[in-house]
Amino acid sequence: QYGSLYYGDFYRTNNSWGSATNITNNIPGGASGAWVTPIAIDPNDANTIYIGMGTLWKSTDKGNNFTSIGSMGGTLRSLAVAPSNSDVIYAATNSSIKKTTDGGSSWQTITSGLPVSGSSIRYISIKANDANTVWVALSGYNGNGVFESTDGGSNWNNITAGIPNIPVNSVVQNKLETMETQLYAGTDYGVYIKNGSDNWQLYN
């Protein structure tokens, strides 16, 4: 398990927190992240983790050693690795989102189409069986809570219908539902659910 304090002070335990090892100390240069620094475990390899600061750091040995796989141009707030393809990673600051399809060798900015002038990116989720389908949750008191892309971020669609004009803090897919895409969104008011093309409904 991994846990963190503020500004990216990460720890790893192998015995349910009977003891813990600081792994942030293994990041070169004494890096520091956001108040809540994003971390992602590779869905296909539990030894590989990513920590997002101003740089995206990768470890293939549970945090004993880290290498940089890209400077993000700002402090990262959210991060996701595609379950269907570990080379596909999405990473975002409050106002910019980038994607790599080659494990971090190159990055592409895919912010165009997202309303980041009036909202902040808070969370990223990737569809379980499709690395090109991605959802982002955005904060803001407007109708821009959840956006979806089905082409890897080239185009974005607003799928917020049903959620009031409140901040959306997270969005996740129910991977066990295989008949249709089922999403949950965590908001300042409560939890909402979306089944397929239906509008969101209060789940709470």
Kinemage of the C-alpha trace (Angstrom):
@kinemage 1
@onewidth
@group {chain A} dominant
@subgroup {mainchain}
@vectorlist {calphas} color= white
{ca gln a 1} P 0.000 0.000 0.000
{ca tyr a 2} L 0.974 3.626 -0.528
{ca gly a 3} L -0.058 6.681 1.448
{ca ser a 4} L 0.876 10.319 1.489
{ca leu a 5} L 1.024 13.491 3.507
{ca tyr a 6} L 0.765 16.963 1.981
{ca tyr a 7} L 2.964 18.123 -0.910
{ca gly a 8} L 3.783 14.607 -2.091
{ca asp a 9} L 5.382 13.039 0.970
{ca phe a 10} L 4.775 9.389 0.004
{ca tyr a 11} L 5.239 6.226 2.036
{ca arg a 12} L 5.055 2.506 1.248
{ca thr a 13} L 4.118 -0.280 3.624
{ca asn a 14} L 4.279 -4.043 3.306
{ca asn a 15} L 2.675 -4.831 6.667
{ca ser a 16} L -0.523 -2.759 6.916
{ca trp a 17} L 1.326 0.269 8.294
{ca gly a 18} L 3.068 -1.548 11.114
{ca ser a 19} L 6.068 0.168 9.535
{ca ala a 20} L 6.577 2.330 6.461
{ca thr a 21} L 9.316 3.518 4.111
{ca asn a 22} L 9.497 7.051 2.743
{ca ile a 23} L 9.781 6.774 -1.048
{ca thr a 24} L 9.710 10.497 -1.835
{ca asn a 25} L 13.282 10.635 -0.595
{ca asn a 26} L 14.193 8.459 -3.588
{ca ile a 27} L 13.000 11.072 -6.101
{ca pro a 28} L 16.009 13.022 -7.424
{ca gly a 29} L 16.266 16.632 -6.345
{ca gly a 30} L 13.904 16.481 -3.390
{ca ala a 31} L 10.771 17.060 -5.468
{ca ser a 32} L 7.587 18.555 -4.041
{ca gly a 33} L 4.048 18.333 -5.394
{ca ala a 34} L 0.572 19.736 -4.885
{ca trp a 35} L -1.137 19.651 -1.485
{ca val a 36} L -2.765 16.407 -2.702
{ca thr a 37} L -0.172 14.957 -5.055
{ca pro a 38} L -1.484 12.368 -7.558
{ca ile a 39} L -0.133 8.823 -7.568
{ca ala a 40} L -1.059 5.975 -9.921
{ca ile a 41} L -0.240 2.290 -9.817
{ca asp a 42} L 0.147 0.665 -13.227
{ca pro a 43} L -3.001 -1.516 -13.583
{ca asn a 44} L -0.905 -4.169 -15.326
{ca asp a 45} L 2.185 -4.163 -13.104
{ca ala a 46} L 1.914 -3.546 -9.370
{ca asn a 47} L 5.658 -2.851 -9.159
{ca thr a 48} L 5.305 0.243 -11.354
{ca ile a 49} L 4.032 3.501 -9.879
{ca tyr a 50} L 3.812 7.086 -11.093
{ca ile a 51} L 3.955 10.218 -8.954
{ca gly a 52} L 2.946 13.539 -10.485
{ca met a 53} L 4.700 16.698 -9.369
{ca gly a 54} L 6.041 19.376 -11.723
{ca thr a 55} L 7.635 16.352 -13.357
{ca leu a 56} L 6.012 12.959 -13.805
{ca trp a 57} L 8.153 10.395 -12.008
{ca lys a 58} L 8.102 6.657 -12.743
{ca ser a 59} L 9.343 3.784 -10.614
{ca thr a 60} L 9.422 0.145 -11.689
{ca asp a 61} L 10.489 -1.146 -8.267
{ca lys a 62} L 7.740 0.130 -5.930
{ca gly a 63} L 9.427 3.463 -5.312
{ca asn a 64} L 13.002 2.457 -4.610
{ca asn a 65} L 14.192 4.316 -7.709
{ca phe a 66} L 12.545 6.973 -9.894
{ca thr a 67} L 13.150 8.349 -13.362
{ca ser a 68} L 11.577 11.385 -15.025
{ca ile a 69} L 9.282 10.712 -17.970
{ca gly a 70} L 8.273 14.281 -18.676
{ca ser a 71} L 8.084 17.843 -17.432
{ca met a 72} L 4.456 18.916 -17.239
{ca gly a 73} L 4.829 22.700 -17.295
{ca gly a 74} L 3.072 23.056 -13.953
{ca thr a 75} L 2.129 21.145 -10.817
{ca leu a 76} L 0.133 18.012 -11.600
{ca arg a 77} L -3.233 17.548 -9.893
{ca ser a 78} L -4.521 14.370 -11.586
{ca leu a 79} L -3.101 11.314 -13.297
{ca ala a 80} L -4.330 8.077 -14.898
{ca val a 81} L -2.762 5.045 -16.620
{ca ala a 82} L -4.869 3.158 -19.177
{ca pro a 83} L -5.845 -0.344 -17.962
{ca ser a 84} L -5.795 -1.647 -21.538
{ca asn a 85} L -2.396 -0.159 -22.446
{ca ser a 86} L 0.160 0.903 -19.851
{ca asp a 87} L 1.962 3.090 -22.399
{ca val a 88} L -1.043 5.435 -22.472
{ca ile a 89} L -0.993 7.955 -19.629
{ca tyr a 90} L -3.029 11.120 -19.098
{ca ala a 91} L -1.761 13.799 -16.702
{ca ala a 92} L -3.208 17.200 -15.859
{ca thr a 93} L -2.535 20.401 -13.989
{ca asn a 94} L -5.490 22.587 -13.020
{ca ser a 95} L -5.640 24.048 -16.517
{ca ser a 96} L -3.819 21.731 -18.912
{ca ile a 97} L -3.998 18.041 -19.785
{ca lys a 98} L -1.387 16.009 -21.645
{ca lys a 99} L -1.273 12.493 -23.050
{ca thr a 100} L 1.468 10.043 -23.946
{ca thr a 101} L 0.988 6.884 -26.001
{ca asp a 102} L 4.587 5.680 -25.741
{ca gly a 103} L 5.155 5.511 -22.008
{ca gly a 104} L 6.373 9.075 -21.667
{ca ser a 105} L 8.877 9.357 -24.509
{ca ser a 106} L 6.680 12.063 -26.052
{ca trp a 107} L 3.700 14.092 -24.848
{ca gln a 108} L 0.813 15.824 -26.574
{ca thr a 109} L -1.283 18.630 -25.068
{ca ile a 110} L -4.985 17.840 -25.478
{ca thr a 111} L -6.575 20.705 -23.515
{ca ser a 112} L -8.323 22.282 -26.517
{ca gly a 113} L -12.073 21.877 -26.115
{ca leu a 114} L -12.063 21.808 -22.314
{ca pro a 115} L -13.488 24.867 -20.475
{ca val a 116} L -10.403 25.459 -18.338
{ca ser a 117} L -10.835 29.230 -18.332
{ca gly a 118} L -13.766 28.853 -15.936
{ca ser a 119} L -13.145 25.449 -14.372
{ca ser a 120} L -10.224 23.447 -12.975
{ca ile a 121} L -9.391 19.870 -13.922
{ca arg a 122} L -9.770 17.697 -10.839
{ca tyr a 123} L -9.738 14.046 -11.905
{ca ile a 124} L -9.061 11.758 -14.880
{ca ser a 125} L -10.465 8.297 -15.614
{ca ile a 126} L -9.788 6.040 -18.592
{ca lys a 127} L -12.214 3.436 -19.895
{ca ala a 128} L -11.217 -0.090 -18.874
{ca asn a 129} L -11.047 -1.537 -22.386
{ca asp a 130} L -10.385 1.573 -24.486
{ca ala a 131} L -7.391 3.844 -23.915
{ca asn a 132} L -8.908 6.496 -26.201
{ca thr a 133} L -12.014 7.006 -24.084
{ca val a 134} L -11.290 9.306 -21.165
{ca trp a 135} L -13.355 11.313 -18.715
{ca val a 136} L -12.328 14.396 -16.759
{ca ala a 137} L -14.044 15.929 -13.742
{ca leu a 138} L -13.935 19.705 -13.459
{ca ser a 139} L -14.636 22.050 -10.577
{ca gly a 140} L -16.669 25.212 -10.961
{ca tyr a 141} L -20.200 26.458 -10.315
{ca asn a 142} L -21.326 26.024 -13.896
{ca gly a 143} L -22.531 23.305 -16.243
{ca asn a 144} L -19.049 22.008 -17.042
{ca gly a 145} L -18.696 19.185 -14.499
{ca val a 146} L -17.778 16.143 -16.641
{ca phe a 147} L -16.288 15.977 -20.132
{ca glu a 148} L -15.694 12.909 -22.279
{ca ser a 149} L -13.404 12.171 -25.201
{ca thr a 150} L -13.641 9.021 -27.316
{ca asp a 151} L -10.693 9.852 -29.560
{ca gly a 152} L -7.854 10.290 -27.112
{ca gly a 153} L -8.505 13.954 -26.394
{ca ser a 154} L -8.735 15.289 -29.931
{ca asn a 155} L -12.357 16.257 -29.228
{ca trp a 156} L -14.260 16.739 -25.974
{ca asn a 157} L -17.986 16.530 -25.246
{ca asn a 158} L -19.820 17.934 -22.254
{ca ile a 159} L -21.730 15.060 -20.577
{ca thr a 160} L -22.705 16.945 -17.397
{ca ala a 161} L -26.491 16.889 -18.033
{ca gly a 162} L -28.260 15.902 -14.811
{ca ile a 163} L -25.620 17.275 -12.435
{ca pro a 164} L -26.357 20.725 -10.927
{ca asn a 165} L -23.942 23.632 -11.377
{ca ile a 166} L -21.576 22.426 -8.660
{ca pro a 167} L -17.945 21.259 -8.595
{ca val a 168} L -17.286 17.665 -9.668
{ca asn a 169} L -14.296 16.208 -7.843
{ca ser a 170} L -14.013 12.717 -9.333
{ca val a 171} L -15.441 10.431 -11.987
{ca val a 172} L -14.950 6.655 -12.166
{ca gln a 173} L -16.188 3.798 -14.310
{ca asn a 174} L -17.830 0.708 -12.846
{ca lys a 175} L -15.668 -1.865 -14.627
{ca leu a 176} L -17.922 -4.733 -13.510
{ca glu a 177} L -20.825 -3.397 -15.569
{ca thr a 178} L -20.224 -4.814 -19.050
{ca met a 179} L -23.618 -4.277 -20.703
{ca glu a 180} L -23.200 -0.502 -20.857
{ca thr a 181} L -20.793 2.157 -19.640
{ca gln a 182} L -21.665 3.065 -16.072
{ca leu a 183} L -20.046 6.070 -14.414
{ca tyr a 184} L -20.079 7.537 -10.929
{ca ala a 185} L -19.260 11.175 -10.197
{ca gly a 186} L -18.316 12.559 -6.807
{ca thr a 187} L -19.528 16.137 -6.329
{ca asp a 188} L -19.728 18.723 -3.552
{ca tyr a 189} L -23.352 17.661 -3.054
{ca gly a 190} L -23.170 13.879 -3.332
{ca val a 191} L -22.612 10.988 -5.724
{ca tyr a 192} L -24.250 10.853 -9.151
{ca ile a 193} L -24.600 7.858 -11.492
{ca lys a 194} L -24.782 7.739 -15.301
{ca asn a 195} L -25.894 4.660 -17.250
{ca gly a 196} L -24.942 4.621 -20.910
{ca ser a 197} L -26.289 7.676 -22.716
{ca asp a 198} L -28.744 8.542 -19.904
{ca asn a 199} L -28.384 11.778 -17.973
{ca trp a 200} L -26.782 11.687 -14.543
{ca gln a 201} L -29.056 10.878 -11.606
{ca leu a 202} L -28.488 11.435 -7.904
{ca tyr a 203} L -27.164 8.208 -6.361
{ca asn a 204} L -26.005 9.534 -2.998
